[in-house]
Amino acid sequence: MKLNIIVAVASDGAIGRGGDQPFFISADLRRFKALTMGHPIIMGRKTFQALPRGPLPGRRNIVISRNPGFRPEGAETVPSLDAALALLDPADEPFVIGGGSIYALAMPLATSLHVTHVHTTVPDADIHFPPIDPAIWQAVSQSPAETDPATGLSYTYTTYSRKN
């Protein structure tokens, strides 16, 4: 099974602050929707609870939670990443969408990383993305740097593929 990770990460590895993303870039949100639409998405409970409108439409929402009583409407709940992957057909191409501990679990299994590199630091971040080891990951495409007009943040999109 092809397993994708999709993430927006600051130059210092930051992906979260105070239970939310540290930045919102409209073009990145549109890219996220375009890439994940029609695919299963796998996330942790905190990521699911941070979604402003609940389950993301047009995608099978699978939430990993150790709490067996957590049963959100519009999503399936499982106790582990292995259990989430067991729900899927081998032809599926799921996307892991966060948070930090779920990304760490998924990195050894992932075949592709879809990374928005946000060219800033977040000194007060409390969640970080695992390092992208160049011995394991190869950049296969990278966009030119763009700047978000609303925030002034510069960013690039990079897709990585596992080398082996």
Contacts in CASP RR format, 6 or more apart in sequence:
PFRMAT RR
TARGET T0000
AUTHOR 0000-0000-0000
METHOD contacts of the structure
MODEL  1
MKLNIIVAVASDGAIGRGGDQPFFISADLRRFKALTMGHPIIMGRKTFQA
LPRGPLPGRRNIVISRNPGFRPEGAETVPSLDAALALLDPADEPFVIGGG
SIYALAMPLATSLHVTHVHTTVPDADIHFPPIDPAIWQAVSQSPAETDPA
TGLSYTYTTYSRKN
1 85 0 8 1.000
1 88 0 8 1.000
1 90 0 8 1.000
1 91 0 8 1.000
1 92 0 8 1.000
1 93 0 8 1.000
1 94 0 8 1.000
2 93 0 8 1.000
2 111 0 8 1.000
2 112 0 8 1.000
3 85 0 8 1.000
3 93 0 8 1.000
3 94 0 8 1.000
3 96 0 8 1.000
3 106 0 8 1.000
3 109 0 8 1.000
3 110 0 8 1.000
3 111 0 8 1.000
3 112 0 8 1.000
4 35 0 8 1.000
4 39 0 8 1.000
4 93 0 8 1.000
4 94 0 8 1.000
4 95 0 8 1.000
4 96 0 8 1.000
4 110 0 8 1.000
4 111 0 8 1.000
4 112 0 8 1.000
4 113 0 8 1.000
4 114 0 8 1.000
5 95 0 8 1.000
5 96 0 8 1.000
5 103 0 8 1.000
5 106 0 8 1.000
5 107 0 8 1.000
5 110 0 8 1.000
5 112 0 8 1.000
5 113 0 8 1.000
5 114 0 8 1.000
6 32 0 8 1.000
6 35 0 8 1.000
6 36 0 8 1.000
6 95 0 8 1.000
6 96 0 8 1.000
6 97 0 8 1.000
6 113 0 8 1.000
6 114 0 8 1.000
6 115 0 8 1.000
7 15 0 8 1.000
7 97 0 8 1.000
7 98 0 8 1.000
7 103 0 8 1.000
7 113 0 8 1.000
7 114 0 8 1.000
7 115 0 8 1.000
7 116 0 8 1.000
7 129 0 8 1.000
8 15 0 8 1.000
8 21 0 8 1.000
8 23 0 8 1.000
8 25 0 8 1.000
8 28 0 8 1.000
8 115 0 8 1.000
8 116 0 8 1.000
8 118 0 8 1.000
8 155 0 8 1.000
9 15 0 8 1.000
9 115 0 8 1.000
9 116 0 8 1.000
9 117 0 8 1.000
9 118 0 8 1.000
9 129 0 8 1.000
10 22 0 8 1.000
10 23 0 8 1.000
10 118 0 8 1.000
10 120 0 8 1.000
10 121 0 8 1.000
10 122 0 8 1.000
10 125 0 8 1.000
11 117 0 8 1.000
11 118 0 8 1.000
11 119 0 8 1.000
11 120 0 8 1.000
11 121 0 8 1.000
12 121 0 8 1.000
12 122 0 8 1.000
12 123 0 8 1.000
12 125 0 8 1.000
12 128 0 8 1.000
13 125 0 8 1.000
13 128 0 8 1.000
13 129 0 8 1.000
14 22 0 8 1.000
14 121 0 8 1.000
14 122 0 8 1.000
14 125 0 8 1.000
14 127 0 8 1.000
14 128 0 8 1.000
14 129 0 8 1.000
15 21 0 8 1.000
15 22 0 8 1.000
15 98 0 8 1.000
15 99 0 8 1.000
15 100 0 8 1.000
15 103 0 8 1.000
15 125 0 8 1.000
15 127 0 8 1.000
15 128 0 8 1.000
15 129 0 8 1.000
16 22 0 8 1.000
16 122 0 8 1.000
16 125 0 8 1.000
16 126 0 8 1.000
16 127 0 8 1.000
16 128 0 8 1.000
17 122 0 8 1.000
17 124 0 8 1.000
17 125 0 8 1.000
17 126 0 8 1.000
17 127 0 8 1.000
18 126 0 8 1.000
19 46 0 8 1.000
19 50 0 8 1.000
19 126 0 8 1.000
19 127 0 8 1.000
20 50 0 8 1.000
21 50 0 8 1.000
22 122 0 8 1.000
22 125 0 8 1.000
23 118 0 8 1.000
23 120 0 8 1.000
23 122 0 8 1.000
23 151 0 8 1.000
23 153 0 8 1.000
24 151 0 8 1.000
25 116 0 8 1.000
25 118 0 8 1.000
25 148 0 8 1.000
25 150 0 8 1.000
25 151 0 8 1.000
25 153 0 8 1.000
25 155 0 8 1.000
26 148 0 8 1.000
26 150 0 8 1.000
27 146 0 8 1.000
27 148 0 8 1.000
28 116 0 8 1.000
28 148 0 8 1.000
28 155 0 8 1.000
28 157 0 8 1.000
31 116 0 8 1.000
31 157 0 8 1.000
32 97 0 8 1.000
35 95 0 8 1.000
35 114 0 8 1.000
36 56 0 8 1.000
36 59 0 8 1.000
36 95 0 8 1.000
36 97 0 8 1.000
37 58 0 8 1.000
37 59 0 8 1.000
38 58 0 8 1.000
38 59 0 8 1.000
38 60 0 8 1.000
39 59 0 8 1.000
39 60 0 8 1.000
39 92 0 8 1.000
39 93 0 8 1.000
39 94 0 8 1.000
39 95 0 8 1.000
40 59 0 8 1.000
40 60 0 8 1.000
40 61 0 8 1.000
40 62 0 8 1.000
40 87 0 8 1.000
40 88 0 8 1.000
40 92 0 8 1.000
40 94 0 8 1.000
40 95 0 8 1.000
41 56 0 8 1.000
41 59 0 8 1.000
41 60 0 8 1.000
41 61 0 8 1.000
41 62 0 8 1.000
41 94 0 8 1.000
41 95 0 8 1.000
41 96 0 8 1.000
41 97 0 8 1.000
42 62 0 8 1.000
42 64 0 8 1.000
42 81 0 8 1.000
42 84 0 8 1.000
42 85 0 8 1.000
42 94 0 8 1.000
42 95 0 8 1.000
42 96 0 8 1.000
42 97 0 8 1.000
42 102 0 8 1.000
42 106 0 8 1.000
43 61 0 8 1.000
43 62 0 8 1.000
43 63 0 8 1.000
43 64 0 8 1.000
43 96 0 8 1.000
43 97 0 8 1.000
43 98 0 8 1.000
43 99 0 8 1.000
43 102 0 8 1.000
44 63 0 8 1.000
44 64 0 8 1.000
44 65 0 8 1.000
44 98 0 8 1.000
44 99 0 8 1.000
44 101 0 8 1.000
44 102 0 8 1.000
45 63 0 8 1.000
45 64 0 8 1.000
45 65 0 8 1.000
45 67 0 8 1.000
45 70 0 8 1.000
46 99 0 8 1.000
47 97 0 8 1.000
47 98 0 8 1.000
47 99 0 8 1.000
47 102 0 8 1.000
48 54 0 8 1.000
48 55 0 8 1.000
48 61 0 8 1.000
48 63 0 8 1.000
48 72 0 8 1.000
48 75 0 8 1.000
54 72 0 8 1.000
54 74 0 8 1.000
55 61 0 8 1.000
55 72 0 8 1.000
55 73 0 8 1.000
55 74 0 8 1.000
55 75 0 8 1.000
60 76 0 8 1.000
61 74 0 8 1.000
61 75 0 8 1.000
61 76 0 8 1.000
62 75 0 8 1.000
62 76 0 8 1.000
62 77 0 8 1.000
62 78 0 8 1.000
62 84 0 8 1.000
62 87 0 8 1.000
62 94 0 8 1.000
63 70 0 8 1.000
63 72 0 8 1.000
63 75 0 8 1.000
63 76 0 8 1.000
63 77 0 8 1.000
63 78 0 8 1.000
64 77 0 8 1.000
64 78 0 8 1.000
64 79 0 8 1.000
64 80 0 8 1.000
64 81 0 8 1.000
64 83 0 8 1.000
64 84 0 8 1.000
64 102 0 8 1.000
65 77 0 8 1.000
65 78 0 8 1.000
65 79 0 8 1.000
66 79 0 8 1.000
68 79 0 8 1.000
69 77 0 8 1.000
70 77 0 8 1.000
71 77 0 8 1.000
76 87 0 8 1.000
78 84 0 8 1.000
78 87 0 8 1.000
81 96 0 8 1.000
81 102 0 8 1.000
81 105 0 8 1.000
81 106 0 8 1.000
81 109 0 8 1.000
84 94 0 8 1.000
85 94 0 8 1.000
85 109 0 8 1.000
88 94 0 8 1.000
95 114 0 8 1.000
96 102 0 8 1.000
96 103 0 8 1.000
96 106 0 8 1.000
96 110 0 8 1.000
99 127 0 8 1.000
100 127 0 8 1.000
100 128 0 8 1.000
100 129 0 8 1.000
100 130 0 8 1.000
103 129 0 8 1.000
103 130 0 8 1.000
104 130 0 8 1.000
107 130 0 8 1.000
110 162 0 8 1.000
111 161 0 8 1.000
111 162 0 8 1.000
112 159 0 8 1.000
112 160 0 8 1.000
112 161 0 8 1.000
112 162 0 8 1.000
113 132 0 8 1.000
113 137 0 8 1.000
113 158 0 8 1.000
113 159 0 8 1.000
113 160 0 8 1.000
114 157 0 8 1.000
114 159 0 8 1.000
115 132 0 8 1.000
115 157 0 8 1.000
115 158 0 8 1.000
115 159 0 8 1.000
115 160 0 8 1.000
116 155 0 8 1.000
116 156 0 8 1.000
116 157 0 8 1.000
117 155 0 8 1.000
117 156 0 8 1.000
117 157 0 8 1.000
117 158 0 8 1.000
118 153 0 8 1.000
118 154 0 8 1.000
118 155 0 8 1.000
119 145 0 8 1.000
119 153 0 8 1.000
119 154 0 8 1.000
119 155 0 8 1.000
119 156 0 8 1.000
120 153 0 8 1.000
120 154 0 8 1.000
132 160 0 8 1.000
135 163 0 8 1.000
136 162 0 8 1.000
136 163 0 8 1.000
136 164 0 8 1.000
137 160 0 8 1.000
137 161 0 8 1.000
137 162 0 8 1.000
137 163 0 8 1.000
138 160 0 8 1.000
138 161 0 8 1.000
138 162 0 8 1.000
138 163 0 8 1.000
139 158 0 8 1.000
139 159 0 8 1.000
139 160 0 8 1.000
140 159 0 8 1.000
140 160 0 8 1.000
140 161 0 8 1.000
141 157 0 8 1.000
141 158 0 8 1.000
141 159 0 8 1.000
142 156 0 8 1.000
142 157 0 8 1.000
142 158 0 8 1.000
142 159 0 8 1.000
143 156 0 8 1.000
143 157 0 8 1.000
143 158 0 8 1.000
144 156 0 8 1.000
145 154 0 8 1.000
145 155 0 8 1.000
145 156 0 8 1.000
146 154 0 8 1.000
146 155 0 8 1.000
146 156 0 8 1.000
147 153 0 8 1.000
147 154 0 8 1.000
147 155 0 8 1.000
148 154 0 8 1.000
148 155 0 8 1.000
END
